[in-house]
Structure formats: C-alpha cells, structure tokens
Amino acid sequence: MSQPPLNRANIVEFIADIFERRGAESYLGEAVTMAQHMLQGAVLAESEGAPEELVAAALLHDIGHYTSEFGTLSLGDVRDNFHEEAGAAVLAPFFPAVIVECVRLHVPAKRYLCATEAVYYSRLSEASKHTLSLQGGPMSDAEVREFERNPFFREAVKVRIWDDGGKDPAMVTPPFRQYVPLLQRVVDRHKAA
C-alpha cells in the first residue's frame, strides 16, 4: 500500500513515524542515536526558552538524513550528502520559513561559526570536524557576508549551537511523541498565516 500524499494534516504523523522506525540509527560516529541527537537539540532549545518554531527547528534540523537520496552519511564518506537541503525541501510545504531556513542553514552555520568564532572549531566533536571538511570548511569572508544577509541567520546559528550540544549519551529526553502537539501547532499556525 502506498503512502498517501503528504499534507498539513498528516506531515507531523509522517515525521513521527520516521522517528519511531529509524530514530535508533547511528548518528555519524557520535555516541548517540539520530533520535537522541535531534531530541536533545529540542530540549536544549526549550531550556533556553526558545519559541516553538525554534524548538521545532532544533528537533527537525537533521530530518534530511532520513529523506536524502544521497543516503546515510558515515565517517567513511568522501562527499557531503546535502542533508540540510533535502530536509529543507521536505519541510518547506508545511512549515514556516524560519524552520525551513534553520534546517537549510544549520550546516552553513557551522562553517560560519568556524570562520567567526576563534574557539568554536576546538569545541566540535571529531565526527563534526570530519563532516566540516566535507562541507567546505570555514567560510570565506565573502561567504560570511552572504550568510549574514539571510534574515534567519541568527536563528540558524542558535540551532547550530543546540545541534552541537545534542551529543550527550547521558542526557534524558522526552519521547518524540511529546513534541507532536508542538509540531502540529506550528504547522497549523503556518497554514493560517
């Protein structure tokens, strides 16, 4: 039986199903699973009092690892799989621009922070340093200026920092299902707008 077309009424359940089926997959050589990583990002966003849209962006920032036609990225890969673009494309019809852009920009935000904050690179995990080399390394001055022209670059930087923090195997998070109402509210608000 084929999947019905995705729409605002079923997108959140579709994403929940992905988390439940595939969330236990390894997260690129880190000590956490994909689901743990993304849930930790959401918890970190909530702990800072972020608005629901940024909690959703932190939760969904790596959804492209599940949707990318390039397949799952591993430490043995020799090219980027552009999961940020794949994730943004999946979310764009249903979620507001701030979420879509945070997902699309969370990889460039790492490159941006490496170029603009002297100590940022030293705080990256080994896996994140590896993927940085696949993703183009620190931004050039021209790339920094271009990145800062995006109206959501500050939000994307916040999501990136929560992304970096979401690698703690001891952190306890709520299950994905706890975020289903939040995600549906965000989708419904976007539809109403």
C-alpha positions, 0 to 999 in steps of 0.5 A, a space after each residue: 500500500 502506498 503512502 498517501 500524499 503528504 499534507 498539513 494534516 498528516 506531515 507531523 504523523 509522517 515525521 513521527 513515524 520516521 522517528 519511531 522506525 529509524 530514530 535508533 540509527 547511528 548518528 555519524 560516529 557520535 555516541 548517540 542515536 539520530 533520535 537522541 541527537 535531534 531530541 536533545 537539540 529540542 530540549 536544549 532549545 526549550 531550556 533556553 526558552 526558545 519559541 516553538 518554531 525554534 524548538 521545532 527547528 532544533 528537533 527537525 534540523 537533521 530530518 534530511 538524513 532520513 529523506 536524502 537520496 544521497 543516503 546515510 552519511 558515515 565517517 567513511 564518506 568522501 562527499 557531503 550528502 546535502 542533508 540540510 537541503 533535502 530536509 529543507 525541501 521536505 519541510 518547506 510545504 508545511 512549515 514556516 520559513 524560519 524552520 525551513 531556513 534553520 534546517 537549510 542553514 544549520 550546516 552553513 552555520 557551522 562553517 560560519 561559526 568556524 570562520 567567526 568564532 576563534 574557539 568554536 572549531 576546538 569545541 566540535 566533536 571529531 565526527 563534526 570536524 570530519 563532516 566540516 571538511 566535507 562541507 567546505 570548511 570555514 567560510 570565506 569572508 565573502 561567504 560570511 557576508 552572504 550568510 549574514 544577509 539571510 534574515 534567519 541567520 541568527 536563528 540558524 546559528 542558535 540551532 547550530 549551537 543546540 545541534 552541537 550540544 545534542 551529543 550527550 549519551 547521558 542526557 534524558 529526553 522526552 519521547 518524540 511523541 511529546 513534541 507532536 502537539 508542538 509540531 502540529 501547532 506550528 504547522 497549523 499556525 503556518 497554514 493560517 498565516 
